[in-house]
Amino acid sequence: MHQAITHSTIVPLLHSFSTQDGLVLVYPWVPGQVLYHPTVSHHEGRAAPDSPMACFRRLPLPLIHAALGAILDAHLTVEQAGFVAVDLYDGCMLYDFEDHRMMLCDLDEYRPGPFTLETDRLPGSRRYMAPEEFVRGSVIDIRTTVFNLGRALRLLLDAGDVEDQWRGTPHQLSVIRRATAADPPARFPSVRALADAWHGAA
């Protein structure tokens, strides 16, 4: 994936080498906080007032819009390279609260697409995953990535973790509803189409 995709929002792979315990990947240190750390137990999780996600959700809307724009722009490059997102969720999102910069890390599951799911499900967070990611034999394509991104837009532009404190506009919510339609043909056909609709709604 890193050989095919380079983007200022995606933390680059510096080196890789094999050991008797497996493959080692070396990335540069990037300032920021992971919006959700899946392997560390937090009291109240994302909803804790001092959690990175809660701090992010309290930011002024222009800063959140800029961060969402960076995520979308990175996935335009993913799309152009012929890849699809796998395991995209808030644990991949690093936000630098000092420089107000969004970065994406841990995208190692991204794959050339489309492809057919040969297992019972793909890796990932249920909160971000499309229905077809749970069905063996289904086609995973760029419309799956559109769904993942639609969920990211929905979850990051809400003031809470139960999706009842929407901070965006009705037009933006309409864009998200189309992006996250259960039926893939009902979604935007590309990340470009989603990004254009999102920027138009903003």
Disulfide bonds with the S-S distance in Angstrom:
none
